[in-house]
Amino acid sequence: MANLIIYFSRKGENYWNGEIKNISKGNTERVAEYIQRSVGGDLFQIRPLVPYPDEYYACAARAKEEQQNGARPELMQVLSDISRYDTIFVGYPNWWGTCPMPVFTLLERLDFSGKKLVPFCTNEGSGLGNSERDLKKACKGARFGAGLSIHGAGAELSEARVAAWAKASV
């Protein structure tokens, strides 16, 4: 059984327990690494061609505009074939109630027929929001596993919880 961990993450200024804090590693990246440590698999980071601003409010404004416009930002690199993977974890910060638009840029290009897709997100209290519903629309043919929501400010201390969930998901 081969696992793939696709994730979008952002370092820099982040909303963190009610304040803005500069972080050197994105919360979602940290969770993706915990998944890889617990169940193995390949990591693939979604990186937009035009990076998001490091400044939190500028990033949030761009993300909101992209969502309102249904944007599909260009990516630095894309996957074209996921045929060798059985389980695909997809991770992202919850931005405006769903996945950041670059996540959809990548996922809408892939064939999920017969694949198990397992979503995970980091957030500051909004949980998975509408992301699971939106992923089901974007990832035709996928079977969905139970999603996981991790409080972003607690991501660093979530390894045991993430590992238990990941092992139950494969």
C-alpha positions in Angstrom: 0.0 0.0 0.0 1.5 3.3 -1.0 0.6 6.6 0.6 0.9 10.1 -0.8 0.7 13.2 1.5 -0.3 16.3 -0.5 -0.3 19.5 1.4 -0.4 23.3 1.2 1.2 25.2 4.1 2.3 28.7 4.9 4.9 30.1 7.2 5.4 33.7 8.1 2.7 35.7 9.9 -0.1 33.4 11.1 -3.2 33.9 13.3 -2.2 32.2 16.5 -4.5 32.0 19.5 -6.0 35.5 18.9 -2.8 37.3 17.8 -0.5 37.4 14.9 2.7 35.4 15.3 5.6 34.8 12.9 6.2 31.0 12.4 9.2 29.5 10.7 7.4 26.3 9.6 3.8 26.1 8.5 1.4 24.2 10.8 0.0 22.1 8.0 3.6 21.1 6.9 4.3 20.0 10.4 1.2 17.8 10.5 2.1 16.4 7.0 5.5 15.3 8.4 3.8 13.6 11.4 1.6 11.6 9.0 4.7 10.6 7.0 6.5 9.5 10.1 3.6 7.4 11.3 2.5 5.7 8.1 5.2 6.4 5.5 4.6 7.8 2.1 5.7 10.5 -0.3 5.3 14.2 0.5 4.2 16.7 -2.1 4.0 20.4 -1.2 1.6 22.6 -3.2 3.4 25.8 -4.0 1.8 28.6 -5.9 3.9 30.2 -8.7 3.2 33.6 -7.0 3.8 33.1 -3.3 1.4 34.5 -0.8 2.5 37.6 1.2 4.3 36.8 4.5 2.1 39.5 6.1 -1.0 37.9 7.5 -3.7 40.4 6.6 -2.4 40.8 3.0 -2.4 37.0 2.6 -5.9 36.8 4.0 -7.2 39.5 1.7 -5.6 37.7 -1.4 -7.0 34.3 -0.3 -10.5 35.8 0.1 -10.4 37.5 -3.3 -9.2 34.2 -4.9 -12.0 32.3 -3.3 -14.7 34.9 -4.3 -13.4 34.7 -7.9 -13.1 30.9 -8.0 -9.4 31.4 -8.9 -7.1 28.6 -9.7 -3.6 30.0 -9.1 -0.7 28.6 -11.2 1.6 26.2 -9.3 5.4 25.9 -9.4 5.0 22.1 -9.9 2.1 19.8 -10.5 1.5 16.1 -10.2 0.1 14.4 -13.2 -0.2 10.8 -12.1 -1.2 9.3 -8.7 -1.9 5.8 -10.0 0.7 4.1 -7.8 -0.9 5.4 -4.6 -3.8 3.8 -2.6 -4.3 6.4 0.1 -3.9 10.1 -0.5 -3.8 12.5 2.5 -4.7 16.1 1.5 -3.7 18.8 4.0 -4.4 22.6 4.1 -5.1 25.5 6.4 -8.8 26.3 6.5 -9.0 29.7 4.7 -12.4 31.3 4.6 -14.2 28.0 5.4 -12.5 25.8 2.8 -9.2 24.8 1.2 -6.9 27.5 -0.3 -7.5 27.8 -4.0 -4.1 26.3 -5.0 -5.2 23.1 -3.5 -8.1 22.9 -6.0 -5.7 23.9 -8.8 -3.8 20.7 -8.2 -6.6 18.3 -7.2 -9.0 19.1 -10.1 -6.3 17.8 -12.5 -6.0 14.4 -10.9 -7.8 11.1 -11.4 -9.0 9.9 -8.0 -10.9 6.8 -9.3 -10.5 4.0 -6.8 -8.4 6.1 -4.4 -9.0 6.8 -0.8 -8.7 10.5 0.0 -8.2 11.6 3.6 -8.4 15.3 4.4 -6.7 17.1 7.2 -6.6 20.8 8.0 -5.2 23.2 10.5 -7.2 26.2 11.7 -7.7 28.5 14.6 -11.2 27.2 15.5 -13.2 26.8 12.3 -12.5 23.1 12.0 -12.9 21.5 8.6 -15.5 24.1 7.6 -16.9 23.3 4.1 -13.7 21.8 2.9 -14.8 18.1 2.9 -17.9 19.0 0.8 -15.7 21.0 -1.6 -13.1 18.3 -1.9 -15.8 15.8 -2.7 -16.9 18.0 -5.6 -13.3 18.4 -6.9 -12.1 14.8 -6.4 -14.5 12.7 -8.5 -14.2 9.0 -7.9 -12.5 9.2 -4.6 -13.6 7.3 -1.5 -13.3 9.6 1.5 -11.9 8.8 4.9 -12.7 10.7 8.1 -11.1 14.1 8.1 -8.9 15.5 10.9 -8.9 19.1 12.2 -5.9 20.3 14.2 -5.8 23.6 16.0 -2.9 25.4 14.3 -1.4 26.8 17.5 -1.3 23.3 18.9 0.1 21.6 15.7 3.5 21.2 17.2 2.1 19.1 20.1 -0.3 17.0 17.9 2.0 14.2 16.8 0.4 11.4 18.9 -3.1 12.4 17.8 -2.1 12.7 14.2 -0.3 9.4 14.2 -3.3 7.5 15.7 -5.6 9.1 13.1 -3.3 8.4 10.2 -2.8 4.7 11.2 -6.6 4.3 11.4 -7.0 5.9 8.0 -4.8 3.6 5.9 
